[in-house]
Amino acid sequence: MLKLFLTSARCVRITRFHGVCGLATSTPASSRKVCIVGGGPAGFYTAQHLVKTRTDVQVDIYERLPVPFGLVRFGVAPDHPEVKNVINTFTQTAQHARCSFHGNVTVGKDVTVEELQEAYHAVVLSYGAEGNRTMGVPGEDLAGVYSAKDFVGWYNGLPRNRELRPDLSCETAVILGQGNVALDVARILLSPVDILKKTDITQHALDSLAESSVRRVLIVGRRGPLQVACTIKELREMLNLPGTRPEMEASEFEGIAERLKALARPRKRLTELLLKAAVETPGEEELERRNRAERAWGFRFLRRPLEVLPSTDLIRAAGIRLAVNRLEGDGEGVWAVATGEVEDVECGLVISSIGYKSLPIDPAVPFDARKAIIPNTMGRVQQTAGLYCSGWVKRGPTGVIATTMNDSFDTARTLLQDMDKGTLDVSTIKPGSQGVSVLLEKRGVKPVSFSDWEKINSEETRRGETRGKPREKMLDVGEMLQVARA
Amino acid sequence: MSVASASRQFFTRLLQCQTKCAIPFHAASRVLISSYLPQVSGGNKVLLGSCAQPLSYSRSEEKVTVYFINHDGRKITTSGAKGDSLLDLVVDQNLDIDGFGACEGTLACSTCHVILDQKVYNQLGPITDEENDMLDLAFGLTDTSRLGCQVCLSRDLEGITVRVPDGVNDMRRSDDAGPTL
C-alpha cells in the first residue's frame, strides 16, 4: 500500500513536467482533490457537478456502509421504484474516471475529518440525518412505539433496523406527523401484500405484513388541513389504495372551502383533493368500493401527543393520549394552541414521523445543536476553511431528491468558485485517497470499492429474481462484506 | 447467451468505454442503461416520457427544430424526431442541462420542468393529474409550464423556444412554496 502511495506521488511529480502520467492508477491533471463524506444523493450530486464541470478535479466519496445511495436505497418506499431511477445517474458518477467510491469507512471513527482535510484540498460533508426528533412524551419507550425512521429502515433493509420486529398484531396504528414519510408508512401498513411482494421490500417485512392485523391507520397532526406537509401524489395514492377507504371527520374541514381561492396552486390542489375525500359524497362506484374495503385510514387534525398509554402489564403501548388544539394566527403564521381538552385513542402501534435529525460527526466540525445542522453560508462551513456541506446536514431534513440535487449543485458551485478565486488553497499537492488508504490500512479498515458494491448488487438482484422481486437486500454488513470480497 | 443479455453486455461496455475515456458522461448513457439494463434501475419499467414507443417503432425521419434557453440564458439549438419528448431530445442530444430528467420520464420528479410560450402551451393536449401533481413541486412554476418528458414533438412545434428555469431553492420558503419531504 505504501508503495502505491510513493508511486503515485512520483506520478504527480511527472505530471507537473509532462502533463501526462503513464501509470494506470492515478489520473493525470486531477490535481484538485475533493473528498465527500456520505454516499447518498447529496454526496453523489455534489460529486456529479464537480466532475462534470471541471477536468482537474478528482472526487472521492466515503460512505459508512458497504453499500451506496443512502436514503434512495433506505428511505424511498419500495413501491416507488421510479424515484430510485436516480441510482443510474449516481452509478455513472461513481464509474467516472475521476470519481471513486470508498464504502465501509466511518468518518469520525476510522478516519477523522482533520485527517481528511490534510489529504484533500476540500472536504464536503453530505452525511445526512441519521437521528430523529423524539416526541418527548412519557411512554415513548414502550414496546410498539417506533420512529418512522426506524420503521422505514426496517422495511427497507437498513442493517441497524433489521431486528426491529414491530408487533403488527393490533388493529389500530397511530402515526404522528402528516408528511410524505407518514403517508409512506401508512401505505406500506395497508397495501395489499400482493402488490408489496413484487417490490424490493425486505422479505422479513413482507412476512410480518402478511400476518398483520392492522386494519386502521390514523395519521395525526398538530395543526389543520391547510398545514399538512405531505404532497398531492402521495395523498392520491392513499385515496386510490386498493382494499382501503378514507375515513375523515368532515367537521375538521369547516371553513376550508372558503379559503381555497386564496391559496397558491400546489396547496390549493392538495387541499381540494383532501376536502373532496373528506366531505363529498362519493359516486356509486366509489361508494361501493369503500363499503367493500376492509381497511381504513384517515387524517386527524389539531391533535398533539401527550403520553403513550401502557398496557395493563406496563410493557407495551395500548393507546395514546392526545391534546386537542385550536389554531391561532392566519396565513403563513398559523400556530397551534392547546384547548385543554384531551382525547385518548386505543392503538397498539405508534409511529412518530415528526422529522429526521442530523447528528454531529466529529469534534472538528462546527454543529448547531438547536437547528441540528452544520452552520454554513451557502455551503461553506462557518469558521472552517476547506470544509463544505450539502444536503440535509446543510439545510435540515426536508425536501425531495430534486431539492437535494439543486442544493448539492449549489455547494459544488460555491466550492469551485472558491477554488477559482483562491479562497480555497489548491497550491499544495495533496495525496487524496492514497493518503487516506495508508491510514485505513494501519487501522485494519478495508474499504469497499464501487465494483465491490456491484458484486453485492448482482447478488441481491439474483436473490430477488428467484422471488419475483427486483432485489432481495442483504441485511447484514458482515454478509455484504463477504460478498464484496469474494 | 440471449439477445437481451448480449445487448446488456454491449451497452455496459459502451458505457464503461465512455466513462474511462473521460468523455463527459451524459444522460444518453443513462437512458441506454435504463432501457437495456432493467436490473440497474431495480427492475422497474422505464418510460421515456409519455411519447414512449416500443423499441421496434421506427421514428419518423422528419426533424423538428427546438431552441432551448438554459438556466444561464444560453441558447441551444437542436432538433429531434417527431414523437420524441423534450426529455428524449435533451438526452439524445446530450444537452448540457444540469440535473434534467432525474427520474427518467416516469413522472416521479419535476426536474424536466420547462416554460413554453403561451401559444405553444395552448396547442398542447390536456395535462394529466399525474403531471400536474409533479408540476406542483417545480420551482418557479408558471402558467405555461410543462414537464419536458410529457411534451411530444410534432410538426406544429417546429421552431419553438423552450425555457429551462433555474432550479435553485428560493430562500424565502413559505408554507406553500413546496413539499417538505
Chai-1 contact restraints between the chains, C-beta under 6 A:
chainA,res_idxA,chainB,res_idxB,connection_type,confidence,min_distance_angstrom,max_distance_angstrom,comment,restraint_id
A,P81,B,G42,contact,1.0,0.0,6.0,A-B,restraint_1
A,P81,B,N44,contact,1.0,0.0,6.0,A-B,restraint_2
A,E82,B,C103,contact,1.0,0.0,6.0,A-B,restraint_3
A,E82,B,T106,contact,1.0,0.0,6.0,A-B,restraint_4
A,E82,B,A108,contact,1.0,0.0,6.0,A-B,restraint_5
A,V83,B,A108,contact,1.0,0.0,6.0,A-B,restraint_6
A,K84,B,G42,contact,1.0,0.0,6.0,A-B,restraint_7
A,N85,B,S41,contact,1.0,0.0,6.0,A-B,restraint_8
A,N85,B,C103,contact,1.0,0.0,6.0,A-B,restraint_9
A,N85,B,E104,contact,1.0,0.0,6.0,A-B,restraint_10
A,V86,B,A102,contact,1.0,0.0,6.0,A-B,restraint_11
A,N88,B,R30,contact,1.0,0.0,6.0,A-B,restraint_12
A,N88,B,I33,contact,1.0,0.0,6.0,A-B,restraint_13
A,N88,B,S34,contact,1.0,0.0,6.0,A-B,restraint_14
A,N88,B,V40,contact,1.0,0.0,6.0,A-B,restraint_15
A,N88,B,S41,contact,1.0,0.0,6.0,A-B,restraint_16
A,T89,B,R30,contact,1.0,0.0,6.0,A-B,restraint_17
A,Q92,B,F25,contact,1.0,0.0,6.0,A-B,restraint_18
A,Q92,B,R30,contact,1.0,0.0,6.0,A-B,restraint_19
A,Q95,B,T19,contact,1.0,0.0,6.0,A-B,restraint_20
A,H96,B,T19,contact,1.0,0.0,6.0,A-B,restraint_21
A,A97,B,K20,contact,1.0,0.0,6.0,A-B,restraint_22
A,A97,B,A22,contact,1.0,0.0,6.0,A-B,restraint_23
A,G179,B,T180,contact,1.0,0.0,6.0,A-B,restraint_24
A,G179,B,L181,contact,1.0,0.0,6.0,A-B,restraint_25
A,N180,B,L181,contact,1.0,0.0,6.0,A-B,restraint_26
A,V181,B,L181,contact,1.0,0.0,6.0,A-B,restraint_27
A,A229,B,T180,contact,1.0,0.0,6.0,A-B,restraint_28
A,T231,B,P179,contact,1.0,0.0,6.0,A-B,restraint_29
A,I232,B,D133,contact,1.0,0.0,6.0,A-B,restraint_30
A,I232,B,D136,contact,1.0,0.0,6.0,A-B,restraint_31
A,K233,B,D133,contact,1.0,0.0,6.0,A-B,restraint_32
A,A264,B,D176,contact,1.0,0.0,6.0,A-B,restraint_33
A,P266,B,D136,contact,1.0,0.0,6.0,A-B,restraint_34
A,R267,B,D176,contact,1.0,0.0,6.0,A-B,restraint_35
A,E332,B,S174,contact,1.0,0.0,6.0,A-B,restraint_36
A,E332,B,D175,contact,1.0,0.0,6.0,A-B,restraint_37
A,T398,B,T180,contact,1.0,0.0,6.0,A-B,restraint_38
A,T398,B,L181,contact,1.0,0.0,6.0,A-B,restraint_39
A,V400,B,P179,contact,1.0,0.0,6.0,A-B,restraint_40
A,A402,B,C109,contact,1.0,0.0,6.0,A-B,restraint_41
A,A402,B,T111,contact,1.0,0.0,6.0,A-B,restraint_42
A,M405,B,G99,contact,1.0,0.0,6.0,A-B,restraint_43
A,N406,B,G167,contact,1.0,0.0,6.0,A-B,restraint_44
A,N406,B,V168,contact,1.0,0.0,6.0,A-B,restraint_45
A,N406,B,N169,contact,1.0,0.0,6.0,A-B,restraint_46
A,T461,B,Q39,contact,1.0,0.0,6.0,A-B,restraint_47
A,P470,B,G42,contact,1.0,0.0,6.0,A-B,restraint_48
A,P470,B,G43,contact,1.0,0.0,6.0,A-B,restraint_49
